[in-house]
Amino acid sequence: MRQPVLRQHETTTIPELVGRRCTRFLAVQEEDDTGPLYIELDGSWHRFYLDAGVLFWEEGAAPHFDDDLWGGTHYADLATRLGVIGVPLAHVAMGDNVLRIEFANGARLRLRHAPRDEATSIDELSP
């Protein structure tokens, strides 16, 4: 039986996700602040966010559509913006306060949250 993916690190890769297909990818956003994010890979949900240079990633945590949003926030459909519905993950790595997610079609997402940053920002969103 496969163990669920779980990370809480400043520097890590997640090779066990490579090859899994994205079916949904959502981010809770408010202006320039991003997080938490949810990605569904081969039918399994993953919740992740950055805080002060640390990646927190947990498999099995689906969006809480009634509880995740607070004043002014909304869900952003990153799967559609990146063009990654049905596309496998190619690489997931955290280091130097940046989370890099790459897909097999070349789409990329980079999130940043350094220890002195007030919020998580999207540094790159490339379809």
C-alpha positions as CSV (number, residue, x, y, z in Angstrom):
1,M,0.0,0.0,0.0
2,R,1.3,3.4,-1.0
3,Q,1.9,6.0,1.8
4,P,0.3,9.4,1.3
5,V,2.6,12.2,0.4
6,L,3.5,14.5,3.3
7,R,6.2,17.2,3.5
8,Q,7.1,20.0,5.9
9,H,10.5,21.1,4.7
10,E,12.5,24.1,3.5
11,T,14.3,22.1,0.8
12,T,12.7,19.0,-0.7
13,T,11.6,17.3,-3.9
14,I,8.5,15.2,-4.4
15,P,9.5,12.6,-7.0
16,E,6.6,10.3,-6.1
17,L,4.2,12.8,-7.8
18,V,6.0,12.7,-11.1
19,G,3.8,11.2,-13.8
20,R,0.5,11.7,-12.0
21,R,-2.1,13.5,-14.1
22,C,-3.6,16.8,-13.0
23,T,-7.4,16.9,-13.1
24,R,-8.0,20.1,-11.0
25,F,-5.7,22.8,-9.6
26,L,-7.1,25.6,-7.4
27,A,-5.6,28.4,-5.4
28,V,-7.2,30.5,-2.7
29,Q,-6.3,34.1,-3.7
30,E,-6.8,37.7,-2.6
31,E,-5.0,40.4,-4.7
32,D,-1.3,39.5,-4.5
33,D,-1.7,36.9,-1.7
34,T,-1.9,33.2,-2.7
35,G,-2.6,30.1,-0.6
36,P,-3.5,27.5,0.3
37,L,-3.5,25.6,-3.1
38,Y,-5.2,22.3,-4.0
39,I,-4.2,20.0,-6.8
40,E,-6.0,16.8,-7.7
41,L,-3.7,14.2,-9.2
42,D,-5.1,10.9,-10.6
43,G,-8.1,11.4,-8.3
44,S,-6.2,12.2,-5.1
45,W,-6.3,15.7,-3.6
46,H,-3.2,17.4,-2.3
47,R,-3.3,20.6,-0.1
48,F,-0.1,22.7,0.1
49,Y,1.1,26.2,1.0
50,L,4.3,28.1,1.8
51,D,5.0,29.9,5.1
52,A,8.2,31.7,5.9
53,G,10.3,29.6,3.4
54,V,8.8,26.2,4.4
55,L,6.6,24.0,2.2
56,F,3.6,22.3,3.9
57,W,2.2,19.6,1.6
58,E,-0.5,17.0,2.6
59,E,-2.1,14.4,0.4
60,G,-5.8,13.7,1.0
61,A,-6.9,17.2,2.0
62,A,-9.5,18.2,-0.5
63,P,-10.8,21.8,-0.7
64,H,-13.2,23.0,1.9
65,F,-15.4,25.0,-0.4
66,D,-17.4,26.6,2.5
67,D,-14.5,27.1,4.9
68,D,-11.5,28.1,2.8
69,L,-12.7,31.5,1.7
70,W,-12.7,34.5,3.8
71,G,-13.4,38.2,3.1
72,G,-12.3,39.0,-0.4
73,T,-10.7,35.7,-1.3
74,H,-11.8,33.5,-4.2
75,Y,-10.7,30.2,-5.9
76,A,-8.5,30.7,-8.9
77,D,-8.6,27.9,-11.5
78,L,-4.9,27.3,-12.1
79,A,-5.4,24.1,-14.1
80,T,-7.2,26.1,-16.8
81,R,-4.8,29.1,-16.7
82,L,-1.8,26.7,-17.1
83,G,-3.5,24.4,-19.5
84,V,-2.6,21.3,-17.5
85,I,-5.9,19.4,-17.2
86,G,-4.9,15.7,-18.0
87,V,-1.2,16.6,-18.1
88,P,1.3,14.7,-15.9
89,L,3.5,16.4,-13.4
90,A,7.1,16.5,-14.4
91,H,8.8,18.0,-11.3
92,V,8.0,19.4,-7.9
93,A,10.8,21.0,-5.8
94,M,11.1,23.4,-2.9
95,G,14.3,25.4,-2.2
96,D,15.5,29.0,-1.5
97,N,12.0,30.0,-0.5
98,V,10.5,29.0,-3.9
99,L,8.3,26.1,-4.8
100,R,8.7,25.0,-8.5
101,I,6.0,22.9,-10.1
102,E,6.5,21.8,-13.7
103,F,4.2,19.8,-16.0
104,A,5.0,17.5,-18.9
105,N,3.7,20.0,-21.4
106,G,6.2,22.7,-20.2
107,A,3.7,24.6,-18.0
108,R,5.3,26.1,-14.9
109,L,4.3,27.6,-11.6
110,R,6.7,29.2,-9.1
111,L,5.5,30.3,-5.7
112,R,7.6,32.4,-3.2
113,H,7.3,33.1,0.5
114,A,10.5,34.0,2.2
115,P,10.7,34.4,6.0
116,R,10.2,38.2,5.9
117,D,7.5,38.1,3.2
118,E,4.0,39.0,4.4
119,A,2.3,36.7,1.8
120,T,2.9,34.0,-0.7
121,S,3.3,35.4,-4.2
122,I,3.2,33.8,-7.7
123,D,6.6,34.5,-9.3
124,E,5.8,32.6,-12.5
125,L,2.7,31.2,-14.1
126,S,3.6,30.0,-17.6
127,P,1.2,27.8,-19.7
